[in-house]
Amino acid sequence: MGKIKQFLSDVMSEMRKTSWPKSKELTKYTVVVVSTVIVMAIFFVLVDLGVSELFRWYIDL
């Protein structure tokens, strides 16, 4: 049990040393991540549709 308490104490000590982003920075980072995910999702949907159409065209030959 003592090791667990020491571990949690060490974790709390390290968390106090961490530099956390401010509210504006966090908002900017969130917008960047969400927009990147949306763009990548659209890209992969388009690529998937294109490859599917190529396979359908090839099979229909």
N, C-alpha and C positions, 0 to 999 in steps of 0.2 A: 504494500500500500504506500510505503514511503517513496518508492520509485515513481509511482504515478503522480504523487503530489509534487515531487521535484520536477518531473517532466512538465506538468501544467504550469508550475512556477516559471520554468525556463521559457515556455511558450509565451506566457504573459509578458515576461521581460523582453523578449524579442519583438513582440507586437507593439510595445511602447516605443521601440526604436524605429519602427516602420514609418516611412513618409507617405501619408495617405493623400490622394488627390483632393483638391478643393471641389466645391460643388460645380463651378463652371467647367473645370477640367473634366470632371466625371461626366457631365452632360455631353461635352464634345466627344469624348471617347466613346460614349454609348451611341451617339449618332453615327460616328464613323463605323463602328462594329456592325450596327444594324443595317446601315446602307450597304456595306460590303457584303454582308450575308444575302441581302436582297438581290444585289447585282449578280453575285455568283450563282444564286439559285436560278435566276432568269437565264443566265448563260448556260448552265447545265441542262435546263429544260429545253432550250433551243437546240443544243448539241444533240440531246437525246432524240428529239423529234426528227432532226436531220438524219441521224444515223438510222433511225427506225424507217424513215421513208426510203433511204438508200437500200436497206435490206428488203423492204417490200417490193421496190422496183426490180431488184436483182432476182428475187424469187419469182416474180411475175414473168420474167423473160422466158 
